[in-house]
Amino acid sequence: MMARALASATIVVALAAPARADYTEVAPVRPLTLIDPSGLSVVGIDMQWTKWTVPAPPPPATDVSSLTFDVAADIRVAPHWMVLVRVPFDKASIDPGDCCELALGNLTLGGRGLWARRHASGLRSVVGGELTIAVPTASDGAERGPSAGAAAFSQLPHDPSLYAPNLTAVNFTLLSQLYHRWWLLQAEAGLSLYFFDDDVAGDDHLDVSGRVALGGGVRVTYKLALLAEFGARFFDSDLIAAGDDTMTSVDLGVRYASSAFIVGARFYLPLSSELRDVDMLGFGFDAGWRF
């Protein structure tokens, strides 16, 4: 009798939770830059190298490059719920010139809720929301401030609050992914509140930013996906100069995810005229360990 009860319990547990080796067949695909809807714990890094050229009358023009390097952790603390930690770093290079030092970005903490559902014919969906707070740890000094400013400029269509100096940000995003064996679609919409505190200029104020994004792709295998993402951020903020208040971009890349390892590579192409006019291009890479 005891053996039969144990066998029944084992079957129930096995049906309730897919085996670790098989989770890739049912888990949502993590996109390139959008929110990860899988609900799996992961610790990793996310890098982006971006270059652009600022015309300077008279010549020479100024060549700028920015490297952002984020240490990230998404930890599952309960069914449906995750806690998030981001520790961003950035380093700018300006030619001609002798600049700049490696700088810390804005430490970011937050939470995420996710709810999944299975539909007919193998179709699955997940919806959720994410709330993050970026605290003003980015430097505005003579050597590190330019690194922070360049990083925020390079990430305007994505999330500049990770890097912009003198900024506290509250970001809220809703997400939904619909996925099948062969394809996936993900949509996001979000709102950001930017609290500026500039002791030097004495310019303390609140600005607002909104963002929408759409991503999709094909699943070559359960572990490998080819992805494309479009994002647009709408500013009413001093983060950008006078001119177009909408920043858009496209990311194209590939994602691989096994039961314990995840890696992605992407090409970053800004579309907005302010960013195209300086010939901005970027490349991104991320890697992490899932558990």
Sequence and secondary structure as in RCSB ss.txt:
>XXXX:A:sequence
MMARALASATIVVALAAPARADYTEVAPVRPLTLIDPSGLSVVGIDMQWTKWTVPAPPPPATDVSSLTFDVAADI
RVAPHWMVLVRVPFDKASIDPGDCCELALGNLTLGGRGLWARRHASGLRSVVGGELTIAVPTASDGAERGPSAGA
AAFSQLPHDPSLYAPNLTAVNFTLLSQLYHRWWLLQAEAGLSLYFFDDDVAGDDHLDVSGRVALGGGVRVTYKLA
LLAEFGARFFDSDLIAAGDDTMTSVDLGVRYASSAFIVGARFYLPLSSELRDVDMLGFGFDAGWRF
>XXXX:A:secstr
 HHHHHHHHHHHHHHHS  GGGGGGTS    SSS   S   EEEEEEEEEEEEE  SSS  EEEEEEEEEEEEEE
EEETTEEEEEEEEEEEEEEESS     EE   EEEEEEEEEEE GGG EEEEEEEEEEE S S  STTTHHHHHH
HHHHTTTS GGGT TTEEEEEEEEEEEEE SSEEEEEEEEEEEEEE  TTTT  EEEEEEEEEEEEEEESSSSEE
EEEEEEEEEEESTTS SS  EEEEEEEEEEEE SSEEEEEEEEEE SHHHHTTT EEEEEEEEEE 
